[in-house]
Amino acid sequence: MTTIIRRFNAGGIASFSAFLSSPLYGNIPQLNDILHSTMYSESLNISTYALDSINVNCRLSAAKVLKGIIDELNLSNPENDVGLWTWMSAYIFERACKKSDEIGSYLPGELSLWILNPKDYKRFYRHYLCSIWQLYS
């Protein structure tokens, strides 16, 4: 079964925010439920194949992949698409989020790394994926 890129709605963003703020943010089945629920997101009809191939340890490589995804989606203002960028960061959360050395729990840091906020000029550039795409594009 092919996974399709999605865009969070307000409920999906709120659920992902709650997931990140919870002391149980290692509960990946809960995150998968949020990611794939039609209650929290809409399908954009593009495979996650490219997103699956992102090398989270190489920003240049990741930026090239993200540029391809955004070009394929043909969005008019992708830098402001909070639902898309937040869904994509949630999708790669397991690979991109740092873990503590002691017990291996996730250390997500501040919400602006994962949830795009283009209206906050002090934080919008911190988003994990959108910031590297903007530098490359």
HELIX and SHEET records of a PDB file:
HELIX    1   1 ALA A   10  SER A   21  1                                  12    
HELIX    2   2 ILE A   28  HIS A   36  1                                   9    
HELIX    3   3 TYR A   49  ASP A   52  1                                   4    
HELIX    4   4 ARG A   59  LEU A   73  1                                  15    
HELIX    5   5 PRO A   78  ASN A   80  5                                   3    
HELIX    6   6 VAL A   82  TYR A   91  1                                  10    
HELIX    7   7 PHE A   93  ALA A   96  1                                   4    
HELIX    8   8 LEU A  111  LEU A  113  5                                   3    
HELIX    9   9 PHE A  124  ARG A  126  5                                   3    
HELIX   10  10 CYS A  130  TYR A  136  1                                   7    
SHEET    1   A 2 ILE A   4  PHE A   8  0                                        
SHEET    2   A 2 SER A  41  SER A  47 -1                                        
SHEET    1   B 2 LYS A  98  LYS A  99  0                                        
SHEET    2   B 2 TYR A 106  LEU A 107 -1                                        
END                                                                             
